[in-house]
Amino acid sequence: MTAISPITSISQGHLNIWEICRRRYLYSFLEELSLPEADLQRKKNLLLGSNFHLLMQQKELGLDVSSLASSDPKLRSWIDAFEHQPPEMIKGDRLCEHRRTLEMQIEMSLNHSENGDHGQAYFVLTAIYDFLILGDRKAQILDWKTHQVAIAAEKLKTNWQTRLYLYLLAKTTNYAPEQLSMTYWFANTAESVIISYSQIENDQTEKKLQHILGQIAQAQDYPKLASDSSECVYCEFRDRCDRGDMLTSNIPSNIFDIPEVTV
């Protein structure tokens, strides 16, 4: 007997949260609980970041961005920084706010079955690239980051945004992994961090994805983290796990907080 599960869409946010806290994954994606209001400064930062992504999208489309850029001093300084110190870009076809998907099938055992039956779980991996350049021999992903200083390459490399975006591009194009790279451009400092890629990393990511997606497909409980976990201190679901009220002062800036802009 074969059991077929519904298709589940998976983004880098799902993967990052799953590895951090499965209870938070439950609240965020399965129960779709509403989040408490963020503090005003954080809300402002998120809006500015979203507007900058929109500004960069309009700029690439050849639209007049002067009105939006002048709406806030930060936006003006970021676009000026990009004009004077842009990231290095390869030549090729340029795609802005570009979505890519890949269906992945996971074999899973049905643990409750006495007959050792197996089933399949279906996932659609999804990424929206801020900026993608497809050249003759290379392809480059660019991602705009605001509200923080540049992050070390090793830290960026382990985040699922980097891992999933490069993996998806390798699987959905004819480029070899070694022909791909991802550039993070930090608007506050106009610094670039370039992440290279390889076949070994691609294979490791695929293996890790299969493992995590298998866990997600067969999960029956979603345990809380230890009560003294540092991950709980600023979690938006802190009160639901009896960790007290969420602390809103001095919330660390998360480099992946800025929502993706879609068209």
C-alpha positions in Angstrom: 0.0 0.0 0.0 1.2 3.5 -0.9 0.1 6.7 0.9 0.4 10.0 -1.0 0.5 13.2 1.0 -0.6 16.6 -0.1 2.0 18.8 -1.8 3.6 21.2 0.7 5.4 24.4 -0.3 8.8 24.8 1.4 10.8 28.0 1.5 14.1 29.0 3.2 12.0 30.3 6.1 10.4 26.8 6.7 13.9 25.2 6.7 15.5 27.7 9.0 12.7 27.6 11.6 12.5 23.8 11.5 16.2 23.6 12.5 15.8 26.2 15.2 12.6 25.1 16.8 9.9 22.6 15.7 7.3 24.1 18.1 7.8 27.5 16.4 7.4 25.7 13.0 4.1 24.3 14.2 2.8 27.7 15.3 4.0 29.5 12.3 3.2 27.2 9.4 0.8 24.5 10.5 -1.4 26.4 12.9 -0.8 29.8 11.1 -1.1 31.7 14.3 -1.1 35.5 14.2 2.0 37.2 15.5 1.8 39.9 18.1 2.4 43.4 17.0 6.2 44.2 16.7 7.5 47.3 18.3 7.2 50.4 16.2 10.9 50.7 15.4 11.1 47.1 14.1 7.9 47.6 12.1 9.5 50.7 10.5 12.7 48.8 9.7 10.7 46.1 8.0 8.7 48.6 6.0 11.9 50.4 4.9 13.5 47.1 3.9 10.5 46.1 1.9 10.4 49.5 0.2 14.1 49.2 -0.7 13.5 45.9 -2.4 10.6 47.5 -4.3 12.8 50.5 -5.2 15.5 48.2 -6.6 12.9 46.3 -8.5 11.5 49.4 -10.1 15.0 50.7 -10.8 15.9 47.6 -12.8 12.6 47.9 -14.7 13.7 51.4 -15.8 11.0 53.2 -13.8 11.5 56.5 -12.0 12.4 55.8 -8.4 13.0 59.4 -7.3 9.7 59.8 -5.5 10.1 56.5 -3.5 13.8 57.1 -2.8 13.0 60.6 -1.4 10.3 59.4 0.9 12.9 58.5 3.6 16.5 59.5 4.3 17.5 55.9 4.7 16.2 54.9 1.4 18.0 57.8 -0.2 21.3 56.9 1.4 20.9 53.2 0.4 20.2 54.0 -3.2 23.1 56.5 -3.2 25.4 53.8 -1.8 24.3 51.4 -4.5 25.0 54.0 -7.2 28.5 54.7 -5.8 29.5 51.3 -4.6 27.4 48.6 -6.3 28.3 44.9 -6.0 30.3 43.3 -8.8 27.9 41.8 -11.4 28.5 39.5 -14.3 27.0 40.1 -17.7 23.9 38.2 -18.8 20.2 38.1 -18.7 18.9 40.0 -15.7 15.8 38.8 -13.8 14.3 40.8 -10.9 12.2 39.3 -8.1 12.4 35.9 -10.0 10.6 32.9 -8.6 11.9 29.3 -9.0 10.4 26.1 -7.8 11.3 22.4 -7.7 9.2 19.4 -6.8 10.9 16.9 -4.5 9.5 13.5 -3.6 10.4 11.9 -0.3 10.0 8.2 0.4 8.9 7.5 3.9 8.0 4.5 6.0 4.6 4.3 7.6 5.6 3.6 11.1 2.1 2.8 12.3 1.8 0.0 9.7 2.5 -3.6 10.6 3.1 -4.4 6.9 6.1 -2.1 6.5 4.2 0.0 4.0 5.8 3.0 2.4 4.5 6.3 1.2 5.6 9.4 -0.7 5.6 12.9 0.5 5.6 15.7 -2.1 7.2 19.1 -1.5 7.7 22.1 -3.7 10.9 24.0 -2.9 10.4 27.7 -3.6 12.7 30.7 -3.8 12.3 34.3 -4.9 15.5 35.9 -6.0 16.0 39.6 -5.4 18.1 39.7 -8.5 19.4 36.9 -10.8 21.9 37.2 -13.7 22.2 34.3 -16.1 25.4 34.6 -18.1 27.0 32.5 -20.8 29.2 30.5 -18.5 28.2 31.7 -15.0 25.1 32.6 -13.1 24.9 35.0 -10.1 22.3 35.5 -7.4 22.2 38.9 -5.7 20.4 39.6 -2.5 19.8 43.0 -0.9 20.2 43.3 2.9 19.3 46.3 5.1 19.5 47.3 8.8 22.7 45.5 9.6 26.4 45.4 9.0 27.9 42.8 6.7 27.8 39.2 8.0 30.7 36.9 7.7 30.6 34.5 4.7 30.7 31.4 6.9 27.6 32.4 8.8 25.7 33.3 5.6 26.8 30.0 4.0 25.1 27.9 6.6 21.8 29.7 6.4 19.1 28.0 4.4 18.6 31.1 2.2 22.0 30.6 0.7 21.8 26.8 0.6 18.4 26.6 -0.9 18.8 29.4 -3.5 22.0 28.0 -4.9 20.7 24.4 -4.8 17.5 25.4 -6.6 19.4 27.3 -9.3 21.7 24.3 -9.9 18.8 21.9 -10.2 16.7 24.0 -12.5 19.4 25.2 -15.0 22.2 23.6 -16.9 24.9 25.4 -14.9 27.4 23.3 -13.0 27.4 24.2 -9.2 30.9 25.6 -9.7 29.5 28.1 -12.1 27.1 29.6 -9.5 27.6 32.2 -6.8 25.5 34.3 -4.5 26.3 37.9 -3.5 24.8 39.5 -0.5 24.9 43.3 -0.7 24.6 45.2 2.6 22.9 48.6 2.1 24.2 50.3 5.3 27.8 49.7 4.5 27.8 49.1 0.7 29.8 45.9 1.4 29.4 42.7 -0.6 29.8 39.1 0.6 30.3 36.6 -2.1 29.4 32.9 -1.6 30.9 30.4 -4.1 29.4 26.9 -4.7 30.5 23.4 -5.5 29.2 20.0 -6.5 30.2 18.7 -3.0 28.1 21.4 -1.4 25.2 20.7 -3.8 25.2 17.0 -2.9 25.4 17.8 0.9 22.5 20.2 0.6 20.4 17.6 -1.3 21.1 15.0 1.4 20.2 17.5 4.1 17.0 18.5 2.4 15.9 14.9 2.0 16.5 14.4 5.7 14.7 17.5 6.9 11.7 17.0 4.5 11.4 13.4 5.7 11.3 14.6 9.3 8.7 17.2 8.4 6.5 14.6 6.5 6.5 12.2 9.4 6.5 14.6 12.4 3.9 13.7 15.0 4.9 16.0 17.8 6.7 19.3 18.0 8.7 19.6 21.2 9.6 22.9 22.9 13.1 23.9 23.4 14.8 23.8 26.8 13.4 26.5 29.0 16.8 28.2 29.2 17.3 28.3 25.4 18.6 31.6 24.0 16.3 31.1 21.0 13.3 31.7 23.2 14.3 35.1 24.5 12.9 37.1 21.6 10.6 34.5 20.0 7.2 35.8 19.0 5.6 32.7 20.5 7.4 33.0 23.8 4.3 33.3 25.9 2.7 30.2 24.3 5.5 28.1 25.5 5.4 29.5 29.0 8.6 31.5 28.6 7.1 34.8 29.7 6.3 37.9 27.6 8.4 38.6 24.5 11.2 41.1 25.1 10.8 43.9 22.6 13.8 46.1 23.6 17.1 45.6 21.8 15.8 42.9 19.6 18.7 41.5 17.5 18.4 42.3 13.8 17.8 39.2 11.8 19.3 39.4 8.3 16.4 37.4 6.9 13.6 39.4 8.4 12.9 41.5 5.3 10.0 40.0 3.4 10.5 39.1 -0.2 8.8 41.4 -2.7 6.7 39.6 -5.3 5.2 40.9 -8.5 
